Amino acid sequence: MLVDGDAGRLKTEADEPGWEVDPDDEWGVAVIATVGRQLKLRREAVGMRAADFGKAVG
């Protein structure tokens, strides 16, 4: 992994080209929103805060 000097964070595969969702792509936006909702529901079901989940997944 590399460190992004401007943002002060680690660069990951998600920073690579191809991970962006075109805002005009309604299906892509819907998929991302659905995944986010499911993660939140499961995280909350086990009593985990968002910050704790972030640390757990790196």
N, C-alpha and C positions, 0 to 999 in steps of 0.2 A: 504494500500500500504506500501511497505517496501522501504527503501533507500538502493541502491547499493553503498556501501562505496568506492569500487574501481573506479567506473565510476562517482560517485557523482550525480546520477540521481535516480528518482523514478522507482521502479520495477512495471511493469504492467502485465496484462494477456499476452501481447505479449512476455514477457520474459520467459513465461512458455514453457515447452517442447511441441512440436507439431506445433510451428509456423515457424520452419525453412523450407526452400524450398531447396530440393536437387538440386544442380546445374546441375546434369545429367537428371533431370526431366524436359524435354522441355515444357510440358504442364503447369507445375507449374510455371516455369519461365515466360512463355508467359502470364499467367493470372496475375501474379504480375506486369509485365511490362505494360499490358493493363490497369489495375486499376490505376497505377501510371500516365500513360498518361492522362487518363480521369480526374483524380483529378487535374492535372496540367492545363488542358484545361479549366475546370470549374472555378478553382481558378483565372486563368488569365482573364477569361471572366468577372469576377466581379471586376477586378482590384486589387486583393489581392496578396501581396508578400508572398513568402514561409514562412518567419518568422512570419508574421501575421496569416497565416493559421495554423501554428504550435501552436501558442498561443490560437487560437480559438478552436482547437480540443483537446487541453491539451496535 
